[in-house]
Amino acid sequence: MTPSFWQIAIVLILVVLLFGRGKISAMMGDVAKGIKSFKKGMQEDDAVDNVATRDAIDDKAVQKDEAAKG
């Protein structure tokens, strides 16, 4: 059973009446800030993972060079 247009409209009207347009705008702004922060954190995690992977590869190369010399 899907909600009809009128059911959705009534719910939206009730939300606006309960919270007011100002609070809804503020909540949406907070949600947007949270999404941006999440994306920034994911990018930082990827950068840290890339550095760690690069360091691990470099360490393996150094070990191979030392084994070849030794």
Secondary structure as a PSIPRED ss2 file (coil, helix, strand):
# PSIPRED VFORMAT (PSIPRED V4.0)

   1 M C   1.000  0.000  0.000
   2 T C   1.000  0.000  0.000
   3 P C   1.000  0.000  0.000
   4 S C   1.000  0.000  0.000
   5 F H   0.000  1.000  0.000
   6 W H   0.000  1.000  0.000
   7 Q H   0.000  1.000  0.000
   8 I H   0.000  1.000  0.000
   9 A H   0.000  1.000  0.000
  10 I H   0.000  1.000  0.000
  11 V H   0.000  1.000  0.000
  12 L H   0.000  1.000  0.000
  13 I H   0.000  1.000  0.000
  14 L H   0.000  1.000  0.000
  15 V H   0.000  1.000  0.000
  16 V H   0.000  1.000  0.000
  17 L H   0.000  1.000  0.000
  18 L H   0.000  1.000  0.000
  19 F H   0.000  1.000  0.000
  20 G H   0.000  1.000  0.000
  21 R H   0.000  1.000  0.000
  22 G H   0.000  1.000  0.000
  23 K H   0.000  1.000  0.000
  24 I H   0.000  1.000  0.000
  25 S H   0.000  1.000  0.000
  26 A H   0.000  1.000  0.000
  27 M H   0.000  1.000  0.000
  28 M H   0.000  1.000  0.000
  29 G H   0.000  1.000  0.000
  30 D H   0.000  1.000  0.000
  31 V H   0.000  1.000  0.000
  32 A H   0.000  1.000  0.000
  33 K H   0.000  1.000  0.000
  34 G H   0.000  1.000  0.000
  35 I H   0.000  1.000  0.000
  36 K H   0.000  1.000  0.000
  37 S H   0.000  1.000  0.000
  38 F H   0.000  1.000  0.000
  39 K H   0.000  1.000  0.000
  40 K H   0.000  1.000  0.000
  41 G H   0.000  1.000  0.000
  42 M H   0.000  1.000  0.000
  43 Q H   0.000  1.000  0.000
  44 E H   0.000  1.000  0.000
  45 D H   0.000  1.000  0.000
  46 D H   0.000  1.000  0.000
  47 A H   0.000  1.000  0.000
  48 V H   0.000  1.000  0.000
  49 D H   0.000  1.000  0.000
  50 N H   0.000  1.000  0.000
  51 V H   0.000  1.000  0.000
  52 A H   0.000  1.000  0.000
  53 T H   0.000  1.000  0.000
  54 R H   0.000  1.000  0.000
  55 D H   0.000  1.000  0.000
  56 A H   0.000  1.000  0.000
  57 I H   0.000  1.000  0.000
  58 D H   0.000  1.000  0.000
  59 D H   0.000  1.000  0.000
  60 K H   0.000  1.000  0.000
  61 A H   0.000  1.000  0.000
  62 V H   0.000  1.000  0.000
  63 Q H   0.000  1.000  0.000
  64 K H   0.000  1.000  0.000
  65 D H   0.000  1.000  0.000
  66 E H   0.000  1.000  0.000
  67 A H   0.000  1.000  0.000
  68 A H   0.000  1.000  0.000
  69 K H   0.000  1.000  0.000
  70 G C   1.000  0.000  0.000
